[in-house]
Amino acid sequence: MGVGHCAVRLTRRYAASPEEVWGALTESGSLARWLDPSCDVSLNGGSELELAEGSIVVRVRTLEPHQLIELDWETDGEPSVVRFELTTDGNGTTLVLDHERIDERIGMTYMQLWTDALSRFQP
Protein backbone atom coordinates (compact mmCIF):
# COMPACT_ATOMS: atom_id res chain seq x y z
CA MET A 1 0.00 0.00 0.00
CA GLY A 2 1.38 3.43 -0.98
CA VAL A 3 1.98 6.36 1.30
CA GLY A 4 -0.65 9.08 1.28
CA HIS A 5 -0.03 12.79 1.12
CA CYS A 6 -1.22 15.78 3.11
CA ALA A 7 -0.85 19.55 2.97
CA VAL A 8 -0.17 22.45 5.32
CA ARG A 9 -1.55 25.98 4.85
CA LEU A 10 -0.61 28.90 7.08
CA THR A 11 -1.73 32.50 6.61
CA ARG A 12 -0.11 35.50 8.26
CA ARG A 13 -0.69 39.26 7.92
CA TYR A 14 2.15 41.75 8.26
CA ALA A 15 2.08 45.54 8.61
CA ALA A 16 4.65 45.87 5.81
CA SER A 17 4.58 46.29 2.04
CA PRO A 18 4.83 43.26 -0.27
CA GLU A 19 8.34 44.48 -1.19
CA GLU A 20 9.41 44.44 2.47
CA VAL A 21 7.88 41.02 3.09
CA TRP A 22 9.49 39.70 -0.11
CA GLY A 23 12.90 40.94 1.02
CA ALA A 24 12.53 39.21 4.38
CA LEU A 25 11.34 36.07 2.61
CA THR A 26 14.18 35.85 0.09
CA GLU A 27 17.29 37.74 1.30
CA SER A 28 20.12 35.56 2.54
CA GLY A 29 20.53 37.07 6.02
CA SER A 30 16.81 37.03 6.70
CA LEU A 31 16.38 33.46 5.44
CA ALA A 32 18.93 32.21 7.97
CA ARG A 33 17.05 33.97 10.80
CA TRP A 34 13.59 32.62 10.11
CA LEU A 35 13.92 29.49 7.98
CA ASP A 36 16.66 27.71 9.87
CA PRO A 37 18.86 29.66 12.27
CA SER A 38 21.38 26.80 12.45
CA CYS A 39 22.04 26.90 8.69
CA ASP A 40 23.89 29.09 6.24
CA VAL A 41 21.16 29.75 3.68
CA SER A 42 21.48 31.48 0.33
CA LEU A 43 19.34 32.05 -2.73
CA ASN A 44 21.62 31.54 -5.74
CA GLY A 45 20.56 33.32 -8.91
CA GLY A 46 16.89 32.68 -8.25
CA SER A 47 17.29 29.00 -9.10
CA GLU A 48 18.39 27.08 -6.03
CA LEU A 49 18.15 27.44 -2.28
CA GLU A 50 20.88 25.57 -0.42
CA LEU A 51 20.68 24.69 3.24
CA ALA A 52 24.09 24.07 4.78
CA GLU A 53 22.91 20.92 6.53
CA GLY A 54 22.42 19.36 3.11
CA SER A 55 19.43 17.30 4.23
CA ILE A 56 16.98 19.27 2.09
CA VAL A 57 17.37 20.09 -1.59
CA VAL A 58 15.23 23.04 -2.63
CA ARG A 59 14.78 24.25 -6.20
CA VAL A 60 12.83 27.27 -7.35
CA ARG A 61 9.93 26.30 -9.66
CA THR A 62 8.29 29.72 -10.01
CA LEU A 63 9.55 33.16 -9.03
CA GLU A 64 7.42 36.29 -9.41
CA PRO A 65 9.12 39.03 -7.36
CA HIS A 66 7.00 40.56 -4.59
CA GLN A 67 4.19 38.06 -5.29
CA LEU A 68 5.09 34.38 -5.47
CA ILE A 69 7.83 31.85 -4.95
CA GLU A 70 7.17 28.15 -5.47
CA LEU A 71 9.76 25.53 -4.55
CA ASP A 72 10.41 21.83 -5.00
CA TRP A 73 11.29 20.68 -1.48
CA GLU A 74 13.04 17.33 -1.43
CA THR A 75 14.22 15.42 1.60
CA ASP A 76 14.30 11.67 0.91
CA GLY A 77 12.35 10.52 -2.09
CA GLU A 78 9.59 12.36 -3.91
CA PRO A 79 9.69 16.17 -3.63
CA SER A 80 6.88 18.11 -2.03
CA VAL A 81 5.93 21.63 -3.14
CA VAL A 82 6.21 24.78 -1.00
CA ARG A 83 4.52 27.98 -2.16
CA PHE A 84 4.71 31.46 -0.61
CA GLU A 85 2.15 33.91 -2.01
CA LEU A 86 1.99 37.59 -1.08
CA THR A 87 -1.02 39.85 -1.58
CA THR A 88 -1.58 43.48 -0.64
CA ASP A 89 -3.99 43.72 2.28
CA GLY A 90 -4.92 47.32 3.09
CA ASN A 91 -1.75 48.91 4.52
CA GLY A 92 -0.03 45.54 4.86
CA THR A 93 0.59 42.20 3.23
CA THR A 94 -0.92 38.76 3.61
CA LEU A 95 1.49 35.84 3.27
CA VAL A 96 0.04 32.42 2.51
CA LEU A 97 2.35 29.44 2.88
CA ASP A 98 1.17 26.22 1.24
CA HIS A 99 3.21 23.03 1.55
CA GLU A 100 1.64 20.25 -0.54
CA ARG A 101 2.42 16.62 -1.34
CA ILE A 102 3.89 15.99 2.13
CA ASP A 103 4.30 12.35 3.11
CA GLU A 104 1.36 11.93 5.50
CA ARG A 105 3.59 10.21 8.07
CA ILE A 106 5.45 13.52 8.65
CA GLY A 107 2.69 16.06 8.00
CA MET A 108 2.31 17.15 11.64
CA THR A 109 6.09 17.59 11.88
CA TYR A 110 6.00 20.01 8.94
CA MET A 111 3.04 21.86 10.47
CA GLN A 112 5.12 22.50 13.59
CA LEU A 113 8.30 23.37 11.64
CA TRP A 114 6.50 25.97 9.48
CA THR A 115 4.62 27.40 12.48
CA ASP A 116 7.93 27.82 14.32
CA ALA A 117 9.65 29.31 11.25
CA LEU A 118 6.89 31.89 10.72
CA SER A 119 7.02 32.85 14.39
CA ARG A 120 10.64 33.96 13.71
CA PHE A 121 9.74 35.72 10.43
CA GLN A 122 9.97 39.53 10.64
CA PRO A 123 9.64 41.79 7.57
N, C-alpha and C positions, 0 to 999 in steps of 0.2 A: 504494500500500500504506500502511495506517495505522500510526501509531506505537503501539508496545506500552507497557505499563505495568509497573512493578515496585513493590516495597514495602521499607521499612526497619523493622526492629524492634530496639530496644535496651532492655535491662533493667538497672536499677541498684538497689542496696539501700542505704538510708541509716539511720544510727543516730539517727533523729529521728521524731517522731510524724507522722501524716498531716497534722495541722494545720500543723506547722512546714514540712513539705515543700510543702504547698499554698501557704503564704505565700510561700515562696521562688520557687515556680513562677509566681505570679500578681501579686505586688506590684511596682509600677512600678520602684522602685530596684533590686530584685533582677533583674527581667527584663532591664534594661539591662546588668547585669554578666554574665549567663550567655548570654542569647539573642544579643545583638549589641552588644558594648561600644561600637561606633562610633555607635550610634543612640540617640535619645531615644524610649523605648518607654513606652506607657501602655495600660492596660486601661480603656476608657471604658464605664462602666455595665454591664459584663458582656456587651456586645454587639459591640464591635469593638476589635481590637488594631491600633494604627497604628505602623508603623516609619517613622522620620523620613526614611530614604532614599527612601521612596515606591515602591520597586521591588516590594514584596510587599504585597498586600492580604489581610488576615486577618480573618475573621468567625467569631464564636463560634456553633457549631451546637448544642452541648449543654454545659451547665454544671451540675455537681452538686458543690457545695463539698466539699472534702477528699477527693473520690473521682475525679472525671472532668471533663476539659475536652476537647471535640472542636472542631476548627477547620477551616473552609475555608481553604486556603492557595493563593492565586492569584498567579502571577508573570505570565507571558504565556500567554493561552489558558485551557484547561480547568483548573479548580481541583483540587488534590489535597486529601487529608484527613489532618490531623495529630490524633492522639489521645494524651493523657496520662492514664494510669489509675494510681491509687494504691491499694494494699492494705496493711493492717496485716500485719506480718511479725515475730512475736515482739515484741521491744522496739523495733522499727524499722518502716520502711516500704519497700515495693518500688514503684518507679516503672517503668512500662512505657510506652515511647514507640513508637507505631506511626505511620508516615507511609506512606499508601497512595495508589495512583493517580498515582504519579510517572512522568513521561515517562521511558521506559527509557534514553534517551540521556543523562540527567543523574542517574540513580540513584546511581552511585558518588559523585558530587559531594555529594548529600544525605547519604549515609552518613557522609562525612567531616565535613560541616558539623554534623550532629547529634552525632557523636562528640566533636568539639571543643567544642560548646556544653555538653554534659553534663560534660565535664571541668572546666568553669568553674562548674558548678552546685553551690551549697553551701547546704543548708537550715540 
